[in-house]
Amino acid sequence: MTVNTSIPTVINQNLFGLNTSATVAINEKSRQMEHEGKKVFKLGFGQSPFPVPDLVVESLKKHAHEKDYLAVRGLPALREAISNFTNHRKGTLSTAEEVLVGPGSKELMFLLQLSYYGEIIIPTPSWVSYAPQAQILGRKVERAHTDIANGLLLQPEELESICAADPERPRLVILNYPSNPTGSTYSESTIMRLAEVARKYKVIVLSDEIYSELDHHGRHVSIARFYPEGTIISGGLSKWCGAGGWRLGFFVFPKGLKRLQRAMTVCASETFTSTSAPIQYAAVSAFIENPEIDAYLEMVRRILKAVGNYTYEHLCRMNVSMPAPQGGFYLFPDFRRYREALEKRGLHDDRALCDALLDEAGVALLPGSEFGTLGSHYSARLSYVDFDGENVLKAFKSLPPEHLPDQAFVEAECPKIAEGIAAIGQWLKQLSH
């Protein structure tokens, strides 16, 4: 007699249709192709190429012995440092009491959506994990329309239109700027008008400012300056400090949302308990104002600005449109002008486009539909950080004082960026013949 040994497994239906995060998946696929001996231009995964500043690394070495569980909300010295950091750089008035530390801001965003019961407003396009987190939790998501003329950023009129349809509904709007995936950022005037609309409808704003220190001109303006009572600031170490794998993020809450902060702390205590002790102790040195950190950031910004402008200008010459880069390390190229040629090749959406680019040109991009856009728009996210950040920093330091990195610098020090963009151009040229 055959015995059925299979164990019935019932999966949460909210997970149906979800796959591994697109950014994680493209990184794993690119690595596999390299392992097979194929040349890959890794323009899909967004990870800082720069080394963690020496003083922060030394601090981690010094505190490697720390082994005890820390407070759920985070190490007091770290929360104090984060509070002072955000107050100084963003013009806020927080205290350590309003700071919650977690193992990456991504985890904190999930706990926020778990703790807050209301509609989630997400601009289109936006980072790949906001909407899936909401789906896992069964939260209603309202996709806000954006336009390339406005840098693919949420406009006050669009937020007004969404909120006015049901003024009493509780809402959380997620803003991310400089933006992943577009590289755009908000002007002060637009931020002020968004703050007015949010205040009018009592909307909670999650201001994801993980790329704020990578504003290419160092002029990031937080919406918390104009809507302090309703803005939660999200940040961390991963992008500006080159420490993605350290997994340390934070939220800074307004004083009026203590109830929400407490709810998230309860959830944190029952999930991750506390963030890695050695990492928290080391992070204190990253958030304390220091000339070494300022000098590091200035170099990183200038390099990213040069590489971003190089990539943007070359793509524009290929008849590809996108917002100009203003911060972070992303572009969101739109290939719709090649629609006819793409369809003749049987490439009917952005996924087919990205698959063909990877298979035929060795260029890894992420389909725009992963960020909420229509596949028929033939958009993609490009991350211009496929270079050795440590070597590029050394080359930058050898430049004459006040000399800006130029095209020759990018081509010499970031060859895979130059080669990858050239490979896209060659592929598009062949496509049109």
Secondary structure, DSSP 8 states (H G I E B T S, - for coil): ------------GGGTT--S-HHHHHHHHHHHHHHTT---EE-S-----S---HHHHHHHHHTTT--S---TT--HHHHHHHHHHHHHHH-----GGGEEEESSHHHHHHHHHHH--SEEEEESS--TTHHHHHHHHT--EEEE---GGGTT---HHHHHHHHHTSTTS-EEEEEESS-TTT-----HHHHHHHHHHHHHTT-EEEEE-TTGGGBTTS----GGGT-TTTEEEEEESTTTSS-GGG--EEEE--GGGHHHHHHHHHHHHTTT-S--HHHHHHHHHHHS--HHHHHHHHHHHHHHHHHHHHHHHHHHHTT-B-----BTTEE--B-GGGHHHHHHTT--SHHHHHHHIIIII-EE-EEGGGGTS-GGG-BEEEE---S-HHHHHHHHHTS-TT----HHHHHHH-HHHHHHHHHHHHHHHHHT-
